[in-house]
Amino acid sequence: MWNMFRTKPSSREVAKGRLHLVLAHDRAGLEGGKLQEMRHEIAAVISRYVPIDIEAVEIQIETRSRATELRVSSPLPIRGG
Amino acid sequence: MGRAIVITSGKGGVGKTTTTCNLGAAIAQLGMTVVLIDADIGLRNLDVVMGLENRIVYHVVDVVQGKCTAQKALIKDRRLENLWLLPASQTDDKDALTPDDMRKLVGELKATYDYVLIDCPAGIEQGFKNAIAGADEALVVATPEVSSIRDADRVVGLLAAQDIPTRLIVNRISAQMVKKGDMLSQADVIEILALELVGAVPLDEHVVASTNKGTPAVLEGKSAAAREFARVAKRLVGQETEPVGETSGGWFSRLGRALGLSPASAA
């Protein structure tokens, strides 16, 4: 949504965002580049079963409290009739 | 039987030694007997921060190697009746000690003294492993900065792997900077590290001055940092029930309630 009051995030918010990402990678022991490699491989596997847009496959590491979760999402095409 | 607490952080320069010095002095002021161990072999500093550098005769490596007893190596602080320092060796390296040596030494000291505080070296290698070996619990010191918190998180993981209960001290917080949005708040740090907070020490120039003199800030009077170190000491020994204060308010009260603490008053 368009927000006329939107301002640049404070350095405090930037630090928080960066830490969440860095710690998710650190805790999983997974470099950001490796994660992208994994995304490509997972997308290739999915595409062997379902025709998907490989570039639309997303991969994320999320961390809440001390639990870390790997999330892969891919839009699936609706089968044409 | 005493309690052994390791003060650690991963990153260097965040205030481990200052925290060890002040908590040690503050717990001693409460009437408990306290031994401080400098576990930073080769880069000792707790002696100068305490102002006891001119009285060292023996050190922790001498004790472990059987050259003298622990009692003989302990330096008694003359300002406080019940505070002692076991200094590190400046000439050996981290390999001069093993985790087993430390477990044995700390166990021996715990039999005589109420509290054994271990000042851990920076890093996560041999020196860290030695320092945590004999500890019943850990205090992780972090400043509200990305690098410090990242390193603290690594250390928290390593402590959890050893089943060492761990709590957090956020050091050098500036309420004004938090308010301006230029510093992570203590609530931010708690949220990210998912640890119980035991102290939030304000950025305070008195600490620099007391370190210059080699006098623990808690012995110097009522600076903001000294007051908080004294409160942390009370929390550690179970004398303080008041929750840790907040620098920004709002969010923290909700977190506090979620953790079962009563809402903190905004400082």
Interface residues (C-beta under 8 A of the other chain):
Chain A: S10 S11 R12 E13 A15 K16 R18 L19 H20 V22 L23 D26 R27 S65 R66
Chain B: E145 V146 I149 R150 D153 R154 V156 G157 A160 V178 K180 G181 D182 M183 L184 S185 D188 I192 A194
